[in-house]
Amino acid sequence: MQTTFTRSLAALLTSCTLLGSGCAGSYTPIRPDRIATYQASPTTAPLQFGYQYDALRMHGHNKKYVKKEQKKGYHVVAVQVKNNTAAEINFSRDAVLYYGDRQVVPVASDIAAQDMKQGVAIYLLYVLLNVRLGGTTTTNGYGQTTTGGTFLPTGPFIAGGNMLGAGLANKNFRRELAQYDLTSRNIRPGETVYGLLCLRETNVAPLRLELRSVAATSPAPAPALPPAASPAPATN
C-alpha cells in the first residue's frame, strides 16, 4: 500500500510540474508613461514622437501574449507624442504614422485584444486530470487496473483556476490597450501623451509621425470657352 501511495504521489507531482508549463499566463501592464527611454524624433519637430518596439516582452511577464503577438503578425509599440504646435492636434485626423516609407494605420485596440488574447476554453481539458491515492494496482496482459484507494477530483479545480486566470489576464490586456488607445485622441499644445499602437506588421521598421497636410493644392479649373458662334448665313 505504501508503495502504491508513493507512486500516486509522484504521479501527482509530475502532473503539477507538467501543468506548470501549460498553465494560464498572467498579464503584466506595460505602462508606457513609465518607460524611461524612447527612440525619439528631433525635439524641434511639430509632433515630437518617440517609440519602442517589443513593449510586451520588455515590460512584463507576458509570455502568452508575446507568443500570440508573433503568431498573429503584430507588433505592440509603446509611443510618446508631444504637441509642439500652438493648436490642438487630433491623432487620427491631423497626424500620419509612417512605417518606413509608407503610411500605416494602427489596428483598433478592441480588435487587437481579440486577436492576441489567450485561449480560455482549452483549459477544460484539465477536467480529466484527476488523482487516485492508494489502492491496489494489478498488472495483467491487458494493462494495469487500480482498485480501492482515495479518488481526488483535482481536475475541475485545476481547469477552473486556469480558466479564471486566463479570463482575468485577457481582461487586463484589453483594458490597457483601450486605456492607451490614441485613436481620436486630442493633444493640447505643449501636452505629452503616451499610447500603445498595435501594428499588423511582421517586420520592424523605423516609425515617424508627421502632421497631415490640411491644404491640398488643387489645379485651378480651366476657364470656360465661349459657345461656338453659328456661321453667318451666306449672302448672294
FENDASUL-V789640 format. One record per residue. N is the residue number from 1. OMEGA is omega in degrees with one decimal (999 if undefined). Layout:
n=N omega=OMEGA
n=N omega=OMEGA
//
This chain:
n=1 omega=-179.8
n=2 omega=178.7
n=3 omega=178.9
n=4 omega=178.7
n=5 omega=179.7
n=6 omega=179.5
n=7 omega=179.4
n=8 omega=178.8
n=9 omega=177.3
n=10 omega=177.6
n=11 omega=178.4
n=12 omega=-179.8
n=13 omega=178.0
n=14 omega=178.9
n=15 omega=179.4
n=16 omega=178.5
n=17 omega=178.5
n=18 omega=179.6
n=19 omega=-178.7
n=20 omega=179.7
n=21 omega=-177.7
n=22 omega=-179.7
n=23 omega=177.6
n=24 omega=179.4
n=25 omega=176.4
n=26 omega=175.3
n=27 omega=176.1
n=28 omega=-178.2
n=29 omega=179.3
n=30 omega=-179.3
n=31 omega=-177.4
n=32 omega=179.0
n=33 omega=179.1
n=34 omega=178.4
n=35 omega=-173.2
n=36 omega=-172.3
n=37 omega=174.6
n=38 omega=170.0
n=39 omega=-165.2
n=40 omega=172.1
n=41 omega=179.0
n=42 omega=-177.0
n=43 omega=-179.8
n=44 omega=-179.2
n=45 omega=177.8
n=46 omega=173.9
n=47 omega=178.4
n=48 omega=-169.7
n=49 omega=175.4
n=50 omega=-177.5
n=51 omega=176.5
n=52 omega=174.8
n=53 omega=176.3
n=54 omega=-176.9
n=55 omega=-179.7
n=56 omega=-176.1
n=57 omega=-172.6
n=58 omega=-172.4
n=59 omega=176.4
n=60 omega=177.8
n=61 omega=-172.6
n=62 omega=-173.4
n=63 omega=-179.2
n=64 omega=-176.7
n=65 omega=174.4
n=66 omega=178.1
n=67 omega=178.5
n=68 omega=178.2
n=69 omega=180.0
n=70 omega=-177.2
n=71 omega=-176.5
n=72 omega=177.4
n=73 omega=179.7
n=74 omega=163.5
n=75 omega=173.9
n=76 omega=-172.8
n=77 omega=173.2
n=78 omega=-176.5
n=79 omega=176.5
n=80 omega=-178.1
n=81 omega=175.2
n=82 omega=179.7
n=83 omega=179.5
n=84 omega=-179.9
n=85 omega=179.5
n=86 omega=-178.2
n=87 omega=175.7
n=88 omega=-176.3
n=89 omega=172.1
n=90 omega=-172.1
n=91 omega=-176.9
n=92 omega=-174.4
n=93 omega=-169.6
n=94 omega=-176.0
n=95 omega=177.8
n=96 omega=178.4
n=97 omega=179.2
n=98 omega=173.5
n=99 omega=-169.7
n=100 omega=-178.6
n=101 omega=-178.5
n=102 omega=179.2
n=103 omega=175.4
n=104 omega=176.4
n=105 omega=179.1
n=106 omega=176.4
n=107 omega=179.0
n=108 omega=-173.6
n=109 omega=-178.0
n=110 omega=178.3
n=111 omega=-180.0
n=112 omega=178.9
n=113 omega=178.3
n=114 omega=-178.4
n=115 omega=-172.7
n=116 omega=-179.3
n=117 omega=176.1
n=118 omega=-178.7
n=119 omega=178.3
n=120 omega=-176.0
n=121 omega=-177.7
n=122 omega=-177.5
n=123 omega=173.0
n=124 omega=178.2
n=125 omega=-179.0
n=126 omega=176.0
n=127 omega=-178.1
n=128 omega=-175.0
n=129 omega=178.4
n=130 omega=-173.9
n=131 omega=173.4
n=132 omega=179.3
n=133 omega=179.2
n=134 omega=-179.8
n=135 omega=-178.7
n=136 omega=-179.2
n=137 omega=179.0
n=138 omega=-179.8
n=139 omega=175.4
n=140 omega=-177.0
n=141 omega=-178.3
n=142 omega=179.7
n=143 omega=-177.5
n=144 omega=177.6
n=145 omega=-179.9
n=146 omega=177.9
n=147 omega=-179.9
n=148 omega=179.9
n=149 omega=-177.6
n=150 omega=179.2
n=151 omega=178.8
n=152 omega=-179.5
n=153 omega=-177.3
n=154 omega=-174.8
n=155 omega=-179.0
n=156 omega=179.8
n=157 omega=178.5
n=158 omega=179.9
n=159 omega=-178.9
n=160 omega=179.6
n=161 omega=179.4
n=162 omega=179.6
n=163 omega=176.9
n=164 omega=-180.0
n=165 omega=179.8
n=166 omega=179.3
n=167 omega=179.0
n=168 omega=178.7
n=169 omega=177.9
n=170 omega=179.0
n=171 omega=179.4
n=172 omega=177.9
n=173 omega=180.0
n=174 omega=-178.5
n=175 omega=-178.3
n=176 omega=176.7
n=177 omega=178.8
n=178 omega=-178.7
n=179 omega=-177.0
n=180 omega=175.5
n=181 omega=-177.7
n=182 omega=179.3
n=183 omega=179.2
n=184 omega=179.0
n=185 omega=175.9
n=186 omega=-177.8
n=187 omega=-177.4
n=188 omega=177.8
n=189 omega=179.6
n=190 omega=-177.0
n=191 omega=173.8
n=192 omega=178.7
n=193 omega=-179.1
n=194 omega=-177.5
n=195 omega=173.8
n=196 omega=-180.0
n=197 omega=178.1
n=198 omega=-177.1
n=199 omega=177.8
n=200 omega=-178.4
n=201 omega=-179.0
n=202 omega=-179.0
n=203 omega=178.4
n=204 omega=178.3
n=205 omega=177.9
n=206 omega=178.8
n=207 omega=171.8
n=208 omega=-178.6
n=209 omega=-178.3
n=210 omega=175.2
n=211 omega=176.7
n=212 omega=178.8
n=213 omega=-178.5
n=214 omega=-179.2
n=215 omega=178.4
n=216 omega=179.8
n=217 omega=178.6
n=218 omega=-178.7
n=219 omega=178.5
n=220 omega=-179.8
n=221 omega=179.5
n=222 omega=179.6
n=223 omega=-179.4
n=224 omega=178.1
n=225 omega=177.1
n=226 omega=179.3
n=227 omega=-179.2
n=228 omega=-179.6
n=229 omega=176.6
n=230 omega=-179.5
n=231 omega=179.9
n=232 omega=179.2
n=233 omega=-179.8
n=234 omega=178.6
n=235 omega=177.6
n=236 omega=999
//
